[in-house]
Amino acid sequence: MKLKTIKAVAKRFKHTKTNKIRHRKSGQDHFNAGETGKTTRSKRKDSGLLPKYEKGIKKMMPYK
């Protein structure tokens, strides 16, 4: 039987070529004027995922 992809997870996480999981940092939409430049720059980069969460995320995206 085919497994269903959890769409909410598929929208938020992406696989890299080496099968690691990446995601965007949160809090980028609004209320950013008061943040320091360091915080703003760090939010531009994609962030990795802790290994203990990767297994669960990969189960939710079986075909991605």
C-alpha positions in Angstrom: 0.0 0.0 0.0 1.3 3.5 -0.8 2.1 5.8 2.0 0.6 9.3 2.1 2.9 12.3 2.3 2.0 14.7 5.1 1.6 17.9 3.1 2.1 20.3 6.0 5.6 18.8 6.5 6.4 18.7 2.8 5.8 22.4 2.5 8.1 23.3 5.4 11.1 20.9 4.9 13.3 20.0 1.9 15.8 17.2 1.3 19.3 18.1 0.3 21.2 16.0 -2.2 22.9 14.1 0.6 19.5 13.4 2.2 19.7 15.9 5.0 16.6 17.9 6.0 16.6 21.7 5.8 14.1 24.3 6.9 13.6 28.0 7.0 14.1 29.9 10.2 10.9 31.2 11.8 9.8 34.8 12.4 10.7 36.4 9.1 7.3 37.9 8.0 6.9 41.1 10.1 8.0 43.0 13.2 11.6 42.7 12.0 12.6 46.4 12.2 13.6 46.2 15.8 15.9 43.2 15.4 19.7 43.5 15.2 21.5 43.1 12.0 23.0 39.9 13.2 19.5 38.4 13.8 18.3 39.5 10.4 21.3 38.0 8.6 21.0 34.7 10.4 17.3 34.4 9.4 18.2 34.5 5.7 19.9 31.1 5.9 18.2 27.7 5.9 18.7 25.8 9.0 19.5 22.1 9.6 17.5 19.7 11.6 18.6 17.8 14.7 19.2 14.1 14.0 16.6 13.0 16.5 13.9 14.8 14.5 15.1 13.7 11.0 13.8 10.2 11.3 10.2 11.3 12.0 10.3 14.0 9.3 11.6 11.5 6.7 8.7 9.1 7.6 6.2 11.9 6.9 7.7 12.5 3.4 8.3 9.0 2.0 8.6 10.1 -1.7 10.3 13.4 -1.5 
